[in-house]
């Protein structure tokens, strides 16, 4: 059994290098399949979800190799189109293989995706757009079988904004005959990153970052090198850890342009920051929870749902009264119960959590999803006494060497295990 052990309270001070973005790297890894030859992804985070995606790619014949922070994906030969259940069921991003394998070889059999239990997380939007482009998709016994002779360009409007469905549609459109126009697309930075990767490999795309994206499919495509951008959610998590502990944390490699919604909330809380030459310096000496501060999660550029739990942990540890409304996932308050075990005063009504901040105490708690686990780390660093966080594997899905990075900021966080 393994757990993270944290002794608080600790003020976090110092600098950390922000990892490459998990949610940008995963779709780009799937997109590498479109190109015969070796793609080199620099600043690719070494986290469990990336290793799971490597396993998925290897199962269809891709040769993967890591050298430092660079991941080499040799996608010259695709030998198989059936992906084993195990890795595919571990995370949500396996669903990206629908679009990329249909583009590359016109067929794929894969388990329905897994991922954090933060809601129902259907894939109806993914299936609808791929069928519109000519794919035949069958779902039975938890397995998806998709095939098509040729994907064709379409003019398609998404019923609602979906990051993953937009990404899947882009992967299919890249290999389709003709032009695809996608409307009501997600605008997250991870979509822009995927489009930048596809464009660097010869695909013609316009409109990324807006809600209308136009793709001219192409068969002549070549692999190459690409740098994964900073993880805006990991950066935001460490910023909030510093805020909860009134520390001064410098985030090296962060891009504040992708973090505006969080930075606005941080300033309302009294946080101060400056950005120059790739470093985001934060000073949380005056951070408080102002009475009546309200935060609502939303699609980009709104406040990211992935920082909802970390923000709730920071609110819980700061004196004041604030509320957080979750508008993206219907079951993303599961960490509330664990924070309450640490003394947090949180009341939930529908999709809104009211938080009255107070001094927290250490406790034995369990992570139940990736970002909820990160929230428990933030709470543990601010709480008085020892906090043990079980199910650390959730945290390790998305945060690279989190305990090491926290220790680098002066925090006392250690990985413990008993045989
Ligand atoms: C991506 O998930 C991210 N995951 C999530 O981050 C992130 O929270 C989410 O986008 C929103 O920003 C990855 O990129 C790997 P959606 P995704 O499709 O694509 C509903 C993390 O912690 N929906 O934008 O699954 C869905 O249920 C993870 O790093 C449908 O109804 O999110 C949700 O309510 C968690 N039908 C809403 O849309 C569909 O076919 C937004 O989901 C697809 C989605």
Boltz pocket constraint, residues with backbone or C-beta under 6 A from the ligand:
constraints:
  - pocket:
      binder: B
      contacts: [[A, 22], [A, 23], [A, 26], [A, 92], [A, 93], [A, 116], [A, 119], [A, 120], [A, 121], [A, 122], [A, 123], [A, 124], [A, 125], [A, 126], [A, 127], [A, 160], [A, 161], [A, 162], [A, 163], [A, 164], [A, 165], [A, 186], [A, 188], [A, 190], [A, 305], [A, 306], [A, 328], [A, 329], [A, 330], [A, 370], [A, 371], [A, 398]]
      max_distance: 6.0
